Amino acid sequence: MPIIKAPPKQPKSVTIQARVEEAIKNQLDCYADFIGSTPSYVITEALKDLFRRDKEFKSWQDQHAGNTDEDAHTAHHA
């Protein structure tokens, strides 16, 4: 058994593009500096928190649990 454990495997990440108001981008950068992290980390954690807290979304997601992500996205916007 190794004395030092391997670091946890990082989840696969993808790149997204989003347009936001300049003031939001500035606040995002400031917040990332404030916590000593990156804007990507702040966005990821904020979205995780949003998805965790939104009870209506959770209910909707449970109803669409058998669908793939693309099917659920299409069904929601159809």
N, C-alpha and C positions, 0 to 999 in steps of 0.2 A: 504494500500500500504506500503511495507517495506521501511524503511528509507535507508537501505543499499541494493543496487541492487545485485542480484546474479551475480557471474562472468560469462562471456560469455562461452557458451558451447564449449569445445575444439573439433575440428574435429577428427574423428576416425583416429588413426594412425596405421600403419603396420610396420613391420620390413623388411628391405631389406638387402641383402649382396652384396657388390661390392668390387672388387679388384682395388686398385689404387697404383700408385708408392709411395714409402715411402716418397719422398719429398712432394708429394701432400698431404698426410696424415699429415705430419708435418705442412705444411702451413695451412691446414684446422684447426688443433688444435690451431695454433697461431692466426688465424683470429677469431675463436670462443672466445679465451681469450681476444683478442683486443676489441671485442664488448660486452664482458661480457655475452656470451651465450653458447650454446652447438654446437658441430659439426652437430648434427641432424638439428638444427634450421638453420644453415648456408646452409646446403645442400638443405633443403626444400625451403628456400627463393631464393637461386640461381637457382633452377629448375623452380620455379614460374616465375622468371624474364626471364629465357631462353624461356619458353613457351609463355610468354606475348610478347616478342620482335621478335620472329622468324616468320616473315610473311609467309614464305613458309610452315612452319609447320601448322600455323593457317588455311591456304588455304586447305592443305591436310586434316586437322582435320575436316573442314567444309564439305568436300566431303564424309567423312566417319562418319558423325554425327549420322546416323541411326544404326551404328554398335555398339555392346558392346565393351568395352575396349579390351577384348580378341580377338574379331573378327577383330578389327582394327589392333591390333598387329600382328595377323596371316596374314592378307592381306598385310601388309607392308613387311613382311619377306617371303612371298610366292614366 
